[in-house]
C-alpha cells in the first residue's frame, strides 16, 4: 500500500455512530440534472423552488354559485352572464345584478362575494338569494392566498411526492432541477450461490442478498447499473470491481468480507494501492464484518454474507449515505421510544433486533421482537416495522423497560 496502515486501528470494532461519521466524511455531493414532471416523482430537489407569481393569480370562486355585490340587500338579482373557469366575461356586477359562476372561475368585475347555489332559487332570468347576510370576500379565494409571489414553496432537499410534484407544476416549473441519481452496483460473491430459479446441489444455497438489496435500493432515487454474481476467483472479481469503480458512485458487495482465507473482497480492497479502507469491523450485531472503502469518489461497501446482516447494515449505513449524497433533508429513519412487552438478553455489542412496534389502547408505543434473531434467518424481518436498539449491558432487559426503535417505514398498527 502507498502508506503504512495501522492494522490494529483498522480492525478496531467501530461503534455504529462512529462508522456513520466516517462514511459521511467521504461522501461526494452529486450534481444537478433536469427531469420532466412525469419523471420527478421520488426525486430530490436540487434547489429551492420559489413562487414566480401569485397563486391563484386572480380572486377565484371556491364553489358553484352566483357572484354578487355584497352590499346589495335585495333578494332579487338579474342574471347577466355565466363565468366559467378558464375564461372571463365582459360584465360588471352592480346592485340588482349577479353572474352565475363556477368553482375556480375568476370573479367578474364589481363582484366581491359568491353565494352558493344551494342558497339560491333560480327564477327564469333572475335568481333569488335566500341567504340573509352576504359578507365581503365570502367564498372567494384571494390573489396569492395559496402561494404568494416570491415565497419559498419547496426547499432544496425535498423528496418529491404527488403533492410536491403538483405544486412544482402549478408554479410553471418544467423541467425540474433534481439531484443526479447515484449509480449503484450490487455484487454477490460466493461459489456456493446459485440463481433463484436454478436447482441447488450439495453445499449450495440460492442467492437472496442480491435481490433483497435491489428491492431496498428501489425505494431510493438511485440508478442500478449492475446487479450480478461474481465468482470467488481473485482475478475475475478484481476485474469486475475495477470496471465498476470506473463507472459507479457506490459499489455494494455481499459476502467475502469476514476473516477467512476465501474472503476475497477484503483481500482485493486491502491490497490495492488506490483503494483506501476506512474500517473493517463494527461494534454491532448483526453486521460486525462490514468493510467500508473508497476509490476516488466511489464508495465501496463490503456487506456481510448473512442475509439479515446485509439488510441491517444497508438500512443503517447505505440508505443514509445515499440520502446524504443527494442532499435530501430527511436522511434518517425516525427513532421512537418504546416499551418492551417481553424480556430479552443483551449481546456483547450493540444489537439491532427485528421487532414490531404498535400502539396500545392508550396510545403508548410498545414493542416485541419477531422471534429468533439469528443473522441467517431472513424470516426475522417478516412483519417487522422496526429495529429495536438493544445496548450491551451486564443484566437482562425486562418486560416494561424502554429502548429506542428505529422505524423502517411501515405504519404503526393500533388495536
HELIX and SHEET records of a PDB file:
HELIX    1   1 UNK A    7  UNK A   10  1                                   4    
HELIX    2   2 UNK A   16  UNK A   24  1                                   9    
HELIX    3   3 UNK A   37  UNK A   39  5                                   3    
HELIX    4   4 UNK A  117  UNK A  119  5                                   3    
HELIX    5   5 UNK A  162  UNK A  170  1                                   9    
HELIX    6   6 UNK A  209  UNK A  217  1                                   9    
HELIX    7   7 UNK A  234  UNK A  245  1                                  12    
HELIX    8   8 UNK A  264  UNK A  270  1                                   7    
HELIX    9   9 UNK A  307  UNK A  313  1                                   7    
HELIX   10  10 UNK A  314  UNK A  318  3                                   5    
HELIX   11  11 UNK A  319  UNK A  325  1                                   7    
HELIX   12  12 UNK A  378  UNK A  381  5                                   4    
SHEET    1   A 2 UNK A  32  UNK A  35  0                                        
SHEET    2   A 2 UNK A 176  UNK A 179 -1                                        
SHEET    1   B 2 UNK A  49  UNK A  50  0                                        
SHEET    2   B 2 UNK A 152  UNK A 154 -1                                        
SHEET    1   C 2 UNK A  60  UNK A  61  0                                        
SHEET    2   C 2 UNK A 140  UNK A 141 -1                                        
SHEET    1   D 6 UNK A 113  UNK A 116  0                                        
SHEET    2   D 6 UNK A  65  UNK A  68 -1                                        
SHEET    3   D 6 UNK A  97  UNK A 101 -1                                        
SHEET    4   D 6 UNK A  76  UNK A  83  1                                        
SHEET    5   D 6 UNK A 126  UNK A 129 -1                                        
SHEET    6   D 6 UNK A 120  UNK A 123 -1                                        
SHEET    1   E 6 UNK A 222  UNK A 230  0                                        
SHEET    2   E 6 UNK A 182  UNK A 189  1                                        
SHEET    3   E 6 UNK A 250  UNK A 254  1                                        
SHEET    4   E 6 UNK A 298  UNK A 303  1                                        
SHEET    5   E 6 UNK A 291  UNK A 295 -1                                        
SHEET    6   E 6 UNK A 276  UNK A 279 -1                                        
SHEET    1   F 2 UNK A 193  UNK A 194  0                                        
SHEET    2   F 2 UNK A 205  UNK A 206  1                                        
SHEET    1   G 6 UNK A 284  UNK A 285  0                                        
SHEET    2   G 6 UNK A 350  UNK A 359  1                                        
SHEET    3   G 6 UNK A 365  UNK A 369 -1                                        
SHEET    4   G 6 UNK A 335  UNK A 340  1                                        
SHEET    5   G 6 UNK A 402  UNK A 407 -1                                        
SHEET    6   G 6 UNK A 386  UNK A 390 -1                                        
SHEET    1   H 3 UNK A 284  UNK A 285  0                                        
SHEET    2   H 3 UNK A 350  UNK A 359  1                                        
SHEET    3   H 3 UNK A 413  UNK A 414  1                                        
END                                                                             
